Amino acid sequence: MRLSWTLKAFVSSLLCWTLLSTAWAQRDSSLLKSFRHRAIMYTDLGYTSSPYYVDYPFTSQIDHLAYKNNFSPFLAVGFAYKWLSFRVGFPIIGNIKPTNKFGKTSQYNFGFDYTYKKIWFDCEFKSTFGFAIKHALNWDSTLSNQLPHQILPKAYSFNAMVNGWYFHNPDFQMSGLLGKRAHYEGQIVTWYLKGSFNVFGSGNSAGPLIPTQLAIPTQSVTQLQRLQAIDIGAIPGLAYVNRKNNFQLGGWAGIGPVLQLKSYATIDMSKTMLGFAPRFDVRLLGGYTSDERFLFLVTDFDNKSIRFDQLHYRQFFYSVKIVAGYRFPEKKAHKH
């Protein structure tokens, strides 16, 4: 069984978070320093990659297909003040990888979040258009060593999600972990329960998603043009933040099952099934934050999967970005 680097990273992060939980900080609301009443301007620079993989015993030599997008760096500008918060992002240059090898990719995403009492809600939509199947030379003789990948300009992936995070420790707030609208004055850790609703999948609007050279006539799943899933679940985990000498480190890690309604479609038929799937979440961030300025390195990892008997589809969205911002002084009330 293939153990990917992402799974290794998750297991390591979860073990680290478990060890951190032994140093449970005292419940003290004064740990959180909020800047809600100060105008905050920030910018972030980074990239988001959204590869997906299909595992199936197509032949004795080929059992793994890797679909990679040609990502672009993104620059975003954000503003926050009291209840108002928004962020606008746009690509700053073209695709990073050579387009003759990986094709052209377009990415779109937007989202928002808000807090109600002890629950933090997170809503987001991500979509990617344009993929290449790596090392397609292994089954397609029309390719060459110079151009070894099969380009699928109409292939796509999407992910729409709504999450609600319940933090057991009433002094733990997501704004303090993210570090823009608040930060912590010490250490705090809590277990959480994440309610998750997702709609995700992939497809190819111009033909089959799996190369025709690998399709098996008696197995309809190898001829699919699209597959998707709707799932819902509750994922437990641990969240941790520690700040010392203006340097803050934080993040979360969780794992749990989801109930999944999954389907795939070919040109002639479609099939729908009900089942369970594993879900794990990892996010890490760290950097500098004073009362006026902050600078963070943020990594975010989102993994989802669908299984139809021997076919296993895995979808990943991961991002790396640098976030920097300034908190303007709070306006003082005029004395009469």
C-alpha positions in Angstrom: 0.0 0.0 0.0 1.4 3.4 -1.0 2.0 5.7 2.0 2.2 9.2 0.5 4.3 12.1 2.0 1.0 13.9 2.8 -0.2 11.0 5.1 3.2 10.9 6.8 3.1 14.6 7.4 -0.4 14.3 8.9 0.6 11.5 11.2 3.6 13.4 12.4 1.5 16.6 12.9 -1.1 14.6 14.9 1.5 13.1 17.2 3.0 16.5 17.7 -0.3 18.0 18.6 -1.0 15.1 21.0 2.3 15.9 22.8 1.4 19.5 23.0 -1.9 18.7 24.7 0.0 17.5 27.7 1.0 21.1 28.3 -2.6 22.3 28.6 -2.7 26.0 29.2 -4.8 27.5 32.0 -8.1 28.9 31.0 -7.5 32.7 31.0 -9.4 35.0 28.7 -6.7 37.6 29.2 -4.5 35.5 27.0 -6.3 36.8 23.9 -5.5 40.4 22.8 -8.1 41.5 20.3 -7.7 44.3 17.7 -11.3 44.2 16.5 -11.7 48.0 17.0 -8.6 48.8 14.9 -8.5 49.0 11.1 -6.3 46.3 9.7 -4.7 46.2 6.2 -2.9 43.1 5.0 -1.5 41.4 1.9 -0.6 37.8 1.2 1.5 36.2 -1.5 1.5 32.5 -2.3 0.1 29.7 -4.4 -2.5 27.0 -4.3 -2.0 23.6 -5.9 -4.9 21.2 -6.5 -3.6 17.8 -7.8 -5.7 14.7 -7.8 -4.9 11.0 -8.2 -6.7 7.9 -9.5 -5.5 4.4 -8.3 -6.7 1.3 -10.2 -5.0 -1.9 -11.5 -5.3 -0.9 -15.2 -2.4 -3.1 -16.2 0.3 -5.1 -14.4 2.6 -2.0 -14.7 0.2 0.9 -14.4 -2.0 1.4 -11.3 -1.6 5.1 -10.6 -2.5 8.3 -12.5 -1.4 11.7 -11.3 -3.3 14.8 -12.6 -1.3 18.0 -12.0 -2.4 21.6 -12.5 -0.1 24.4 -13.7 -0.5 26.9 -10.9 0.1 30.6 -10.7 1.3 32.8 -7.8 -1.5 34.8 -6.2 -1.4 38.2 -4.6 -4.2 39.2 -2.3 -5.2 42.4 -0.4 -7.4 42.3 2.7 -9.1 44.7 5.1 -10.8 44.1 8.5 -12.5 46.4 11.0 -15.0 45.3 13.6 -17.5 43.0 11.9 -16.3 43.8 8.4 -13.7 41.7 6.7 -12.9 41.0 3.1 -10.0 39.8 0.9 -9.5 40.1 -2.9 -6.9 38.0 -4.7 -5.6 37.7 -8.3 -2.8 36.0 -10.2 0.3 38.2 -10.7 2.0 36.2 -13.5 1.2 33.4 -15.8 1.5 29.7 -15.1 4.8 28.6 -13.5 5.3 25.3 -15.4 6.0 25.1 -19.2 2.6 25.2 -20.9 3.7 22.8 -23.7 4.2 20.2 -21.0 1.5 20.9 -18.5 -1.0 23.1 -20.4 -2.7 26.2 -19.1 -4.6 26.3 -15.8 -7.2 28.7 -14.5 -8.0 28.8 -10.7 -10.9 30.4 -8.9 -11.7 30.5 -5.2 -13.6 32.6 -2.8 -14.7 32.2 0.8 -15.7 33.9 4.0 -15.8 33.1 7.7 -17.5 34.4 10.9 -17.8 33.5 14.5 -21.1 32.9 16.5 -20.6 32.4 20.2 -18.2 29.4 20.5 -18.5 28.2 16.9 -16.3 29.5 14.0 -17.9 29.0 10.5 -15.8 28.7 7.4 -17.3 28.7 3.9 -15.2 28.3 0.7 -15.4 27.4 -3.0 -12.4 26.3 -5.1 -12.2 25.3 -8.7 -9.4 24.5 -11.1 -9.6 24.1 -14.9 -6.8 22.6 -17.0 -4.7 19.5 -16.0 -2.0 17.2 -17.3 -1.6 13.5 -16.6 2.0 12.9 -15.7 4.2 10.3 -17.5 1.4 9.4 -20.0 4.3 8.3 -22.3 4.0 4.9 -20.4 0.8 4.2 -22.4 0.6 6.8 -25.2 3.1 6.2 -28.0 2.3 9.6 -29.6 4.1 11.3 -26.8 7.9 11.7 -26.3 10.5 12.1 -23.6 10.5 15.9 -24.3 6.7 16.0 -23.9 5.8 13.1 -21.7 2.5 14.3 -20.2 -1.0 14.1 -21.6 -2.7 17.6 -21.5 -6.4 17.7 -20.7 -7.4 21.4 -21.2 -11.0 20.7 -20.3 -10.4 18.6 -17.2 -11.4 20.3 -13.9 -11.8 19.8 -10.2 -14.0 21.6 -7.7 -14.6 21.7 -3.9 -17.4 23.6 -2.1 -17.4 23.3 1.7 -19.1 24.7 4.8 -17.5 23.9 8.1 -18.4 24.7 11.7 -15.7 24.5 14.4 -16.6 24.0 18.0 -13.7 24.7 20.4 -14.1 23.1 23.9 -11.9 25.8 25.6 -14.1 28.9 25.7 -11.0 31.1 25.7 -9.8 29.7 22.3 -10.8 31.8 19.3 -9.9 31.3 15.7 -9.1 35.0 15.3 -6.2 34.6 17.8 -4.9 31.6 15.9 -5.0 33.2 12.5 -3.1 36.2 14.0 -4.6 39.1 12.0 -7.5 40.4 14.0 -6.1 39.2 17.4 -3.2 37.3 18.9 -2.4 35.4 22.1 -0.1 36.5 24.9 0.9 32.9 25.8 0.0 29.3 25.3 -3.5 27.8 24.7 -4.6 24.4 23.5 -8.1 22.8 23.1 -9.8 19.9 21.5 -12.3 20.7 18.8 -15.2 19.1 16.8 -15.5 20.2 13.2 -18.8 19.7 11.5 -18.1 19.4 7.8 -20.3 19.5 4.6 -18.6 19.1 1.3 -19.4 18.8 -2.4 -16.3 17.9 -4.5 -15.1 16.0 -7.5 -13.5 16.0 -11.0 -14.4 15.6 -14.6 -13.5 16.2 -18.2 -16.1 18.1 -20.3 -14.4 17.1 -23.5 -14.3 13.3 -23.1 -13.2 10.6 -20.7 -11.2 11.5 -17.6 -9.2 8.3 -17.7 -7.2 7.8 -21.0 -8.9 5.5 -23.5 -5.8 3.4 -23.8 -6.3 2.3 -20.2 -10.1 1.8 -20.3 -11.4 -1.7 -19.6 -14.6 -2.4 -21.6 -16.1 -4.6 -18.9 -15.4 -2.0 -16.1 -17.6 1.1 -16.5 -15.7 2.9 -13.8 -12.6 3.0 -16.0 -14.6 4.9 -18.7 -15.9 7.7 -16.4 -16.2 11.3 -17.5 -16.9 12.7 -14.1 -17.1 11.7 -10.5 -18.3 13.6 -7.4 -19.3 13.2 -3.8 -21.4 14.9 -1.2 -20.3 14.1 2.3 -21.1 15.2 5.9 -19.3 14.3 9.1 -17.9 15.4 12.4 -14.1 15.4 12.8 -12.4 15.7 16.2 -8.9 17.2 16.6 -6.6 19.4 18.6 -5.8 23.1 18.1 -2.8 24.8 19.6 -1.3 28.4 19.8 1.8 29.6 21.6 3.3 33.1 21.5 6.5 34.2 23.1 8.6 37.4 22.5 6.2 38.4 19.7 6.7 35.1 17.9 3.6 33.0 17.5 3.2 29.3 16.4 -0.2 27.6 15.9 -2.4 25.3 14.0 -4.6 22.3 14.2 -4.8 18.6 13.2 -7.8 16.3 13.1 -9.1 13.0 11.7 -12.5 11.4 11.4 -15.0 9.6 9.2 -17.7 11.2 7.0 -20.9 9.8 5.5 -20.6 10.0 1.7 -23.0 10.0 -1.2 -20.8 9.3 -4.2 -21.4 8.9 -8.0 -19.7 8.6 -11.3 -20.9 8.9 -14.9 -19.8 7.7 -18.3 -21.2 8.7 -21.7 -23.8 5.9 -21.4 -24.7 5.5 -17.7 -24.3 6.8 -14.1 -24.0 5.1 -10.8 -24.6 6.3 -7.2 -23.5 4.7 -4.0 -23.6 5.4 -0.2 -20.6 4.8 2.0 -18.0 6.2 4.5 -14.7 7.9 3.8 -11.8 9.1 6.0 -11.1 12.8 6.4 -8.1 14.5 7.9 -7.2 18.2 8.2 -3.9 19.9 8.9 -3.0 23.6 9.1 0.2 25.2 10.4 1.2 28.8 10.7 3.8 30.8 12.4 5.6 34.1 12.4 5.9 37.5 14.1 3.1 39.6 15.5 3.3 42.8 17.6 0.5 45.2 18.4 1.1 47.0 15.1 2.5 44.5 12.6 2.4 40.9 11.7 4.1 38.6 9.3 3.1 34.9 9.0 4.0 31.8 6.9 0.8 29.9 6.5 0.3 26.3 5.1 -3.1 24.8 4.6 -3.8 21.2 3.5 -7.2 19.7 2.5 -7.6 16.1 1.5 -10.7 14.3 0.3 -11.2 10.9 -1.3 -13.8 8.7 -3.1 -13.6 4.9 -3.5 -15.6 2.8 -6.0 -14.5 -0.8 -5.4 -10.9 -1.0 -6.8 -10.8 2.6 -8.0 -9.6 5.1 -5.5 -9.8 8.9 -6.2 -7.9 11.3 -4.0 -8.2 15.1 -4.2 -5.8 17.5 -2.6 -5.8 21.3 -2.1 -2.8 22.7 -0.5 -1.5 26.2 -0.3 1.6 28.1 1.0 1.6 31.8 1.5 3.2 34.7 3.3 0.8 37.1 5.1 1.9 40.6 6.2 -0.2 43.4 7.6 -0.5 46.5 9.7 -2.9 47.4 12.5 -3.7 51.1 12.6 -3.9 52.8 16.0 -7.4 52.8 17.5 -9.2 56.2 17.3 -9.4 57.9 20.6 -12.7 59.3 21.7 -12.8 63.2 21.7 -13.4 64.8 25.1 -16.0 67.5 25.3 
